[in-house]
Amino acid sequence: METVADFLAALRRGTLSARAAVDLALQRIAAADPALQAFLAVRADEARAQAARIDEQRAQGQDVGPLAGLPFGVKDVICERDHECTCCSKILKGYRPPYNATVIERLRAAGAIPIGRLNMDEFAMGSSTEHSAFQQTRNPWDTTCIPGGSSGGSAAAVAARMVPMTLGSDTGGSIRQPAALCGVTGLKPTYGRVSRYGLVAYASSLDQIGPLALSAEDVALVLPHLAGHDPQDTTSAALPVPDYCAGLSGDIRGLRVGVPKEYFVAGLDPEVRHAVQAAIARLSALGARVEEVSLPHTEYAIATYYVVATAEASSNLARYDGIHYGARAADTRNLLEVYTHTRRQFFGDEVIRRIMLGTYVLSAGYYDAYYLKALQVRTLIKRDFDAAFENVDVLVTPTSPTPAFKLGARTADPLQMYLADIFTVSVNLAGIPGLSIPCGFSEKGLPIGLQLLAKPFDEATLLKVGHAYQCATDYHTRRPANCTDLFDEETKE
Amino acid sequence: MISHTDIAYLARLSRLAMSDADLAVFMPQLQQILAYIEQLRALDTTGIEPTAHVLPLRNVTRADDVGASLPQAAALQSAPQVGDGFFCVPAVIE
């Protein structure tokens, strides 16, 4: 009993009540989370009460929704009414949003049960979850390593089987990279596929909410309840949401797979290269037609991303002024000091770096040289993908150039940390969907992720390929060692 | 290359009270990141349209209907200081 599919089947059959599903998640959190620190807050009473209502309604024969009783975790960047939402920043300590994000409304309407808040890099800025102002999440496969970021709590909670599904957000790789480093499946949907209403903004033209789970099938089960048009988000697309499960045939014969040569360059860890090449060979064995393609502007993606994202962040984060919500510095003499002292005191260093960088690239005299230039390169990056997708259905790349690194290994060198996103940021700049699935392990037992990319709004093909690969492999079913013991205990009971 | 004067100005624009010691830490980091970003200059982008967002959207509007808005108490519930239904700040005029 660990995947979304397992939970939903048992809940529908009636062999598992919603209350028992919630209790199972709570037990697993209690057992695994003290060592991993994925959850910031767990809401046992509220989750049990919602589960009890669902069980009661189901007993009365009412329609309880397609995800009824499914417990899930929420990254601390997504608003839930009256529950503290800090983005793991001291500046938002005490902030209780007066409304639910659209994804929360939709999941709750489908009967899913939010069970707690998950750790992340402050304001989703980071690749290791070490920039959280509150706690350090550890990788379930090796607790001396980072879980990836910024959705590190979301990835670790799924990897350790605490909850079958979590929500993350992805601006430059923040769902896919931690999914890869923790050995789970994570989807960054097409920009516009999922409403951003109630997602605290980092870089608005890049941000997207998506699910993390244990398989492509689980993502396909959940995605219809996240996706679709929302009048509250003018950038959400008014396109129909397909039945993502319908395409999960396991058959990918004749599918055209492109391998971008620019992703297999110096700096790619040999073990990652080997695992990804083996995965490509597997897709070929399953009947896909594999060919090399070129995305010539790949090398400019990180530079472009850190101009566009920080420019948007410097503007979005101007709202944290010590007046409307969250914390305010003490002993300020005037209004200007309320702003400047609050922001210096309660923003972490990485957030300050990005605000200053973004302010710089937008400031008079530098706008054309940096910001406008980056927007032009963004066009070139997008055109690379458009051209590639004229000839292939999906692109296959590594998700991260290395497996999980040690805690503290990159915190002193911000640029080195940025380079962790080298294979993921282009996808956000182009707005296309990306799926990371497990495709192997390093010699030290750390997971390796495979990234699948498709045309805008073609999540169905990503999930189809991911599912076919997962039907032929078992990397996604392997559990971290400390987690195995817990399951053996449960089985004995 | 970004100077001490530049970065002090940036701190002011960003509404961040940065000490000289702070600036000494951040300056080399920003210099290093900006040096990396400089590589974009090598690319000829003459005549390339900028992409600010990827969607084929312009001016999304909705019907001009009156709807419910956030109750005042809800809007104020997370503010650090409120009084008589207002956000409170230090005196603006000295």
Chai-1 contact restraints between the chains, C-beta under 6 A:
chainA,res_idxA,chainB,res_idxB,connection_type,confidence,min_distance_angstrom,max_distance_angstrom,comment,restraint_id
A,Y95,B,S78,contact,1.0,0.0,6.0,A-B,restraint_1
A,R96,B,S78,contact,1.0,0.0,6.0,A-B,restraint_2
A,P98,B,L70,contact,1.0,0.0,6.0,A-B,restraint_3
A,P98,B,A74,contact,1.0,0.0,6.0,A-B,restraint_4
A,Y191,B,V54,contact,1.0,0.0,6.0,A-B,restraint_5
A,G192,B,L55,contact,1.0,0.0,6.0,A-B,restraint_6
A,S205,B,H53,contact,1.0,0.0,6.0,A-B,restraint_7
A,T234,B,V60,contact,1.0,0.0,6.0,A-B,restraint_8
A,A303,B,I37,contact,1.0,0.0,6.0,A-B,restraint_9
A,A303,B,Q39,contact,1.0,0.0,6.0,A-B,restraint_10
A,A303,B,L40,contact,1.0,0.0,6.0,A-B,restraint_11
A,I323,B,F87,contact,1.0,0.0,6.0,A-B,restraint_12
A,I323,B,V89,contact,1.0,0.0,6.0,A-B,restraint_13
A,H324,B,A79,contact,1.0,0.0,6.0,A-B,restraint_14
A,Y325,B,S78,contact,1.0,0.0,6.0,A-B,restraint_15
A,R328,B,P80,contact,1.0,0.0,6.0,A-B,restraint_16
A,N334,B,P90,contact,1.0,0.0,6.0,A-B,restraint_17
A,L335,B,V89,contact,1.0,0.0,6.0,A-B,restraint_18
A,L335,B,P90,contact,1.0,0.0,6.0,A-B,restraint_19
A,L335,B,V92,contact,1.0,0.0,6.0,A-B,restraint_20
A,Y339,B,R15,contact,1.0,0.0,6.0,A-B,restraint_21
A,T340,B,R15,contact,1.0,0.0,6.0,A-B,restraint_22
A,T340,B,A17,contact,1.0,0.0,6.0,A-B,restraint_23
A,H341,B,A17,contact,1.0,0.0,6.0,A-B,restraint_24
A,R343,B,R15,contact,1.0,0.0,6.0,A-B,restraint_25
A,R343,B,L16,contact,1.0,0.0,6.0,A-B,restraint_26
A,R344,B,L16,contact,1.0,0.0,6.0,A-B,restraint_27
A,R344,B,A17,contact,1.0,0.0,6.0,A-B,restraint_28
A,I355,B,S14,contact,1.0,0.0,6.0,A-B,restraint_29
A,M356,B,L10,contact,1.0,0.0,6.0,A-B,restraint_30
A,M356,B,S14,contact,1.0,0.0,6.0,A-B,restraint_31
A,T359,B,L10,contact,1.0,0.0,6.0,A-B,restraint_32
A,T359,B,L13,contact,1.0,0.0,6.0,A-B,restraint_33
A,T359,B,S14,contact,1.0,0.0,6.0,A-B,restraint_34
A,Y360,B,L10,contact,1.0,0.0,6.0,A-B,restraint_35
A,L372,B,P50,contact,1.0,0.0,6.0,A-B,restraint_36
A,K373,B,L40,contact,1.0,0.0,6.0,A-B,restraint_37
A,L375,B,P50,contact,1.0,0.0,6.0,A-B,restraint_38
A,L375,B,T51,contact,1.0,0.0,6.0,A-B,restraint_39
A,L375,B,A52,contact,1.0,0.0,6.0,A-B,restraint_40
A,Q376,B,T45,contact,1.0,0.0,6.0,A-B,restraint_41
A,Q376,B,I48,contact,1.0,0.0,6.0,A-B,restraint_42
A,Q376,B,P50,contact,1.0,0.0,6.0,A-B,restraint_43
A,V377,B,L40,contact,1.0,0.0,6.0,A-B,restraint_44
A,R378,B,T51,contact,1.0,0.0,6.0,A-B,restraint_45
A,T379,B,I48,contact,1.0,0.0,6.0,A-B,restraint_46
A,T379,B,E49,contact,1.0,0.0,6.0,A-B,restraint_47
A,T379,B,T51,contact,1.0,0.0,6.0,A-B,restraint_48
A,K382,B,T51,contact,1.0,0.0,6.0,A-B,restraint_49
A,P414,B,Q29,contact,1.0,0.0,6.0,A-B,restraint_50
A,L415,B,Q32,contact,1.0,0.0,6.0,A-B,restraint_51
A,L415,B,I33,contact,1.0,0.0,6.0,A-B,restraint_52
A,L415,B,Y36,contact,1.0,0.0,6.0,A-B,restraint_53
A,G431,B,V54,contact,1.0,0.0,6.0,A-B,restraint_54
